[in-house]
Amino acid sequence: MKVFIVLAHPEHQSFNGAMYRAAVEALSAAGHEVKTSDLYAMQFDPVSSRHNFITVKDPDYFKQQIEELHASENYGFAEEIEREIQKIEWCDLMIWQFPLWWFGLPGILKGWVDRVFAMGRTYGGGRIYADGVFKGKRAMLSLTTGGPSTAYEKGGFNGDITAILRPIHRGILQFTGFDVLAPQIAYGPVRLEQSERVTLLASYTDRLKTIASEQPLDVGIY
Ligand SMILES: Cc1cc2nc3c(=O)[nH]c(=O)nc-3n(C[C@H](O)[C@H](O)[C@H](O)COP(=O)(O)OP(=O)(O)OC[C@H]3O[C@@H](n4cnc5c(N)ncnc54)[C@H](O)[C@@H]3O)c2cc1C
């Protein structure tokens, strides 16, 4: 299996960093091919603008999706965007490793999506959801939180984690055709004992050993 892992955390020694390295090692050891994008290490610029492109459709009015369509037809993506699109096109499984920030993706990862998931190349012309461009590929969110698991249950003070993740699962991943695997969630690693964190890392690497045969989630429309 070809696996593409995206890491969005500014600190290499963080628990996210540990989850990322554990995944790279476990998947490689299991014989999978792994490609990565460590967005902070790459100093990936999350701000979308004309520098997404080497082509120009309309020099007078910048409309991103129009430029994306034009770039899709004219090999017009900037190299840093083209490289990321090609990694997505290459993989069978994509994993995003990130801390939950304000109930969502860290800005650098959201900006990566804004720039890389380009119309024409990754969706559009009716190629969405079940007919999406990335049909046949799978994706998984691997995230950490500050809050404990009880805060993210139905009725917990933050509310159901499934609902919090739905805009990412449905609005980005399924929209572009991915099947979504159950998220890997490390709740409040900073609150845990060292031994509990070690156990979390071990259970993640265990899961990764058989991830090639995991069935996707039914995220559903609700
Ligand atoms: C802008 C912002 C917004 C936020 N919004 C939210 C939110 O909406 N909801 C929410 O719940 N939280 C939120 N948080 C908190 C955030 O989600 C957590 O701080 C983060 O998920 C914790 O993960 P980390 O990788 O940063 O942990 P770290 O603090 O880096 O690590 C936790 C512990 O793990 C240890 N560790 C590292 N490597 C290993 C290893 N190999 N083995 C064992 N232990 C190890 C570290 O030493 C540390 O003690 C927010 C934080 C910020 C900055």
The ligand as an SDF file (V2000), in Angstrom:
LIG
                    3D

 53 58  0  0  0  0  0  0  0  0999 V2000
   -4.4360   27.4700   18.8240 C   0  0  0  0  0  0  0  0  0  0  0  0
   -4.8740   26.3290   19.6840 C   0  0  0  0  0  0  0  0  0  0  0  0
   -6.1790   25.9300   19.6570 C   0  0  0  0  0  0  0  0  0  0  0  0
   -6.5980   24.8140   20.3980 C   0  0  0  0  0  0  0  0  0  0  0  0
   -7.8970   24.4090   20.3120 N   0  0  0  0  0  0  0  0  0  0  0  0
   -8.2910   23.3000   20.9780 C   0  0  0  0  0  0  0  0  0  0  0  0
   -9.6100   22.7830   20.8430 C   0  0  0  0  0  0  0  0  0  0  0  0
  -10.4440   23.3250   20.1070 O   0  0  0  0  0  0  0  0  0  0  0  0
   -9.9470   21.6740   21.5320 N   0  0  0  0  0  0  0  0  0  0  0  0
   -9.0520   21.0260   22.3570 C   0  0  0  0  0  0  0  0  0  0  0  0
   -9.3970   19.9870   22.9570 O   0  0  0  0  0  0  0  0  0  0  0  0
   -7.7780   21.4710   22.4790 N   0  0  0  0  0  0  0  0  0  0  0  0
   -7.3840   22.5730   21.8030 C   0  0  0  0  0  0  0  0  0  0  0  0
   -6.0910   22.9900   21.9000 N   0  0  0  0  0  0  0  0  0  0  0  0
   -5.1230   22.1410   22.6490 C   0  0  0  0  0  0  0  0  0  0  0  0
   -4.3840   21.1970   21.6870 C   0  0  0  0  0  0  0  0  0  0  0  0
   -5.2870   20.4310   20.9240 O   0  0  0  0  0  0  0  0  0  0  0  0
   -3.4730   20.2490   22.4560 C   0  0  0  0  0  0  0  0  0  0  0  0
   -2.5250   21.0230   23.1670 O   0  0  0  0  0  0  0  0  0  0  0  0
   -2.7500   19.2800   21.5470 C   0  0  0  0  0  0  0  0  0  0  0  0
   -3.6890   18.4840   20.8470 O   0  0  0  0  0  0  0  0  0  0  0  0
   -1.8480   18.3460   22.3320 C   0  0  0  0  0  0  0  0  0  0  0  0
   -1.0140   17.6390   21.4330 O   0  0  0  0  0  0  0  0  0  0  0  0
    0.5460   17.9730   21.3040 P   0  0  0  0  0  0  0  0  0  0  0  0
    1.1420   17.0930   20.2980 O   0  0  0  0  0  0  0  0  0  0  0  0
    0.7240   19.4590   21.1180 O   0  0  0  0  0  0  0  0  0  0  0  0
    0.9870   17.5460   22.7750 O   0  0  0  0  0  0  0  0  0  0  0  0
    2.3150   17.9320   23.5850 P   0  0  0  0  0  0  0  0  0  0  0  0
    1.9210   18.9330   24.6080 O   0  0  0  0  0  0  0  0  0  0  0  0
    3.4310   18.2510   22.6470 O   0  0  0  0  0  0  0  0  0  0  0  0
    2.6490   16.5420   24.2250 O   0  0  0  0  0  0  0  0  0  0  0  0
    1.9300   16.0160   25.3020 C   0  0  0  0  0  0  0  0  0  0  0  0
    2.8900   15.2150   26.1310 C   0  0  0  0  0  0  0  0  0  0  0  0
    3.3670   14.0840   25.3690 O   0  0  0  0  0  0  0  0  0  0  0  0
    4.7520   13.9320   25.6170 C   0  0  0  0  0  0  0  0  0  0  0  0
    5.3930   13.1300   24.5630 N   0  0  0  0  0  0  0  0  0  0  0  0
    5.9660   13.5430   23.4230 C   0  0  0  0  0  0  0  0  0  0  0  0
    6.5050   12.5070   22.7570 N   0  0  0  0  0  0  0  0  0  0  0  0
    6.2300   11.3960   23.4740 C   0  0  0  0  0  0  0  0  0  0  0  0
    6.5120   10.0150   23.3060 C   0  0  0  0  0  0  0  0  0  0  0  0
    7.1800    9.5490   22.2730 N   0  0  0  0  0  0  0  0  0  0  0  0
    6.0630    9.1470   24.2290 N   0  0  0  0  0  0  0  0  0  0  0  0
    5.3660    9.5860   25.3110 C   0  0  0  0  0  0  0  0  0  0  0  0
    5.0900   10.8790   25.5500 N   0  0  0  0  0  0  0  0  0  0  0  0
    5.5170   11.7890   24.6290 C   0  0  0  0  0  0  0  0  0  0  0  0
    5.2470   15.3660   25.7170 C   0  0  0  0  0  0  0  0  0  0  0  0
    6.4910   15.4220   26.3680 O   0  0  0  0  0  0  0  0  0  0  0  0
    4.1390   15.9970   26.5520 C   0  0  0  0  0  0  0  0  0  0  0  0
    4.3470   15.7860   27.9250 O   0  0  0  0  0  0  0  0  0  0  0  0
   -5.6640   24.1200   21.2020 C   0  0  0  0  0  0  0  0  0  0  0  0
   -4.3230   24.5520   21.2490 C   0  0  0  0  0  0  0  0  0  0  0  0
   -3.9380   25.6450   20.4880 C   0  0  0  0  0  0  0  0  0  0  0  0
   -2.4850   26.0780   20.5440 C   0  0  0  0  0  0  0  0  0  0  0  0
  1  2  1  0
  2  3  1  0
  2 52  2  0
  3  4  2  0
  4  5  1  0
  4 50  1  0
  5  6  2  0
  6  7  1  0
  6 13  1  0
  7  8  2  0
  7  9  1  0
  9 10  1  0
 10 11  2  0
 10 12  1  0
 12 13  2  0
 13 14  1  0
 14 15  1  0
 14 50  1  0
 15 16  1  0
 16 17  1  0
 16 18  1  0
 18 19  1  0
 18 20  1  0
 20 21  1  0
 20 22  1  0
 22 23  1  0
 23 24  1  0
 24 25  2  0
 24 26  1  0
 24 27  1  0
 27 28  1  0
 28 29  2  0
 28 30  1  0
 28 31  1  0
 31 32  1  0
 32 33  1  0
 33 34  1  0
 33 48  1  0
 34 35  1  0
 35 36  1  0
 35 46  1  0
 36 37  1  0
 36 45  1  0
 37 38  2  0
 38 39  1  0
 39 40  1  0
 39 45  2  0
 40 41  1  0
 40 42  2  0
 42 43  1  0
 43 44  2  0
 44 45  1  0
 46 47  1  0
 46 48  1  0
 48 49  1  0
 50 51  2  0
 51 52  1  0
 52 53  1  0
M  END
$$$$
